[in-house]
């Protein structure tokens, strides 16, 4: 991002679709999303990373594994994306 560009403001909800996030930005964006979701008191989240070859899924889960206020996470039910999305429970 250039120095003169303003950050894009994304409304924080319980569902976050990473399809519009550039791969090199996924880690930082997911960290920021989790911080804001936690600050807002959200407890159940769904992060949509897509199925692909699993790169974004691994990045998302690495962030979740090291985030202290994440209580649990796992694949979404099939009707909610299956292994193309991760369900997250915050403390």
C-alpha positions as CSV (number, residue, x, y, z in Angstrom):
1,X,0.0,0.0,0.0
2,X,1.3,3.4,-0.9
3,X,1.9,5.9,1.9
4,X,-0.9,8.2,0.6
5,X,-3.5,5.4,0.4
6,X,-6.1,5.3,3.1
7,X,-6.8,1.8,4.6
8,X,-10.0,0.2,3.4
9,X,-12.6,0.0,6.1
10,X,-14.4,-3.3,6.2
11,X,-17.5,-3.7,8.4
12,X,-16.9,-6.4,11.0
13,X,-19.6,-9.1,11.1
14,X,-19.5,-12.8,12.2
15,X,-18.6,-13.8,8.6
16,X,-15.4,-12.8,6.9
17,X,-14.8,-13.8,3.2
18,X,-11.1,-13.7,2.3
19,X,-11.7,-14.0,-1.5
20,X,-11.0,-10.3,-1.9
21,X,-7.8,-10.2,0.2
22,X,-4.5,-10.6,-1.5
23,X,-2.6,-13.7,-0.4
24,X,0.3,-11.8,1.0
25,X,-2.1,-9.8,3.2
26,X,-4.1,-12.7,4.6
27,X,-2.2,-13.2,7.8
28,X,-2.3,-9.5,8.9
29,X,-5.9,-9.0,7.8
30,X,-7.1,-12.1,9.7
31,X,-5.2,-10.9,12.8
32,X,-6.8,-7.5,12.6
33,X,-10.3,-9.1,12.0
34,X,-10.0,-11.3,15.0
35,X,-8.9,-8.4,17.2
36,X,-11.9,-6.3,16.1
37,X,-14.4,-9.2,16.4
38,X,-13.1,-9.8,19.9
39,X,-13.3,-6.1,20.8
40,X,-16.9,-6.1,19.5
41,X,-17.8,-9.1,21.7
42,X,-18.5,-11.5,18.8
43,X,-18.2,-15.1,19.9
44,X,-19.0,-17.3,16.8
45,X,-17.3,-16.5,13.5
46,X,-17.0,-18.0,10.1
47,X,-13.9,-17.2,8.0
48,X,-14.3,-18.2,4.3
49,X,-10.9,-19.0,2.8
50,X,-12.0,-21.2,-0.1
51,X,-10.9,-24.7,-0.9
52,X,-8.1,-24.3,-3.5
53,X,-4.9,-26.1,-2.5
54,X,-5.3,-25.1,1.2
55,X,-2.7,-22.3,1.5
56,X,-5.1,-19.7,2.9
57,X,-6.6,-22.3,5.2
58,X,-3.2,-23.1,6.7
59,X,-2.5,-19.3,7.2
60,X,-5.8,-18.7,8.8
61,X,-5.4,-21.7,11.2
62,X,-1.8,-20.7,12.1
63,X,-3.2,-17.3,13.2
64,X,-6.0,-18.9,15.1
65,X,-3.7,-21.4,16.9
66,X,-1.6,-18.5,18.3
67,X,-4.4,-16.2,19.2
68,X,-5.1,-16.4,23.0
69,X,-8.8,-15.5,22.9
70,X,-9.7,-18.2,20.3
71,X,-11.3,-21.0,22.2
72,X,-11.8,-23.4,19.3
73,X,-11.9,-23.7,15.5
74,X,-12.6,-26.3,12.8
75,X,-14.1,-27.0,9.5
76,X,-17.5,-25.4,8.8
77,X,-20.5,-27.7,8.3
78,X,-20.9,-28.7,4.7
79,X,-23.8,-26.4,4.1
80,X,-21.7,-23.5,5.4
81,X,-18.6,-24.1,3.2
82,X,-17.2,-27.4,4.6
83,X,-13.4,-27.3,4.5
84,X,-13.5,-24.1,2.5
85,X,-14.5,-22.2,5.6
86,X,-13.4,-22.3,9.3
87,X,-15.8,-21.9,12.2
88,X,-14.2,-20.0,15.1
89,X,-15.3,-19.7,18.7
90,X,-13.9,-16.8,20.7
91,X,-13.7,-16.8,24.5
